[in-house]
């Protein structure tokens, strides 16, 4: 038992040293729902997103993340709120649906630690003014926490650790909360993840000291017109934790109409992020490349992230558009 607890503490120390308990995304602007449950259904669309991220390609044990999400809005009488990928051109009916629902499944592997889980979200949307929407959301999360023993070599094939709960894994329930302010020109969001800090868990006694620190996210963006169809959009994402130093992504994106976008961002932990994407009909494709400024870059091929999304509901025959802003 002591050896099990010791190994677990080493794993947690490694996780703390990397400062990455939760999956990291470079294209959060494309799918804010992954970091804030209040975003579910905020634009009135039914959206399906797939994100795949390979961090530090070529480095053994580097983080690898996959997520598949879906969100929608419970509309009344066919009314909706229209939103493009970045630029928001919304229409508000007087009897709009106020409930948003969403969910996603994910797989996140970081060194010895492998988490596979899901999240179910409920959001409530309110209009503060004719052109500003305020949303609150709550999410229930559950994931399977497992240590990959294949990444560790033991001299003794009868090592007890190979046959305990650490190898089989445990199920950990948790929760998240979020708030989201959406306007035609800007958006601001705040969320708190891992509210229970993994206090409720099912597994071996060795996990009694296992915790996952609460993480707080604050993000925002603003649209500046540039020419007839161009938009310059500065944005930021600030991540805070009870255990780690704050980390920020500060960037700017150029959008041409609704069809093409490209941007650059700087991550204060030491990385430069370039992203590009385009729209084809109701599908969106995005790619991001992270170039780390740390020494590990000399032995890797950088970090690659791909996002594919599809949105349904942009049909004037199905929905009536009112109160444009």
Secondary structure, DSSP 4 states (H G I P E B T S, - for coil): -HHHHHHHHHHHHHHHHHT-SS---S-TTT-GGGT-GGGTTTTS-EEEEEEEEE-STTSTT--EEEEEEEEEEE-STTB-----SSS---B--TT---EEEEEEEEEEEETTEEEEEEEEEEEEEEEEETTEEEEEEEEEEEEEEEE-GGGS--S-TT-GGGGSHHHH-EEEEEEEEEEEEEESSEEEEEEEE-TTTT-SEES-GGGGG-----EEEEEEEEEEEETTTEEEEEEEEEEEESSS--EEEEEEEEEETTTEEEEEEEETTTEEEEEEEEEETTEEEEEEEEEE-SGGGGGS--EEEEEEEEEE---TTTSB--SB-
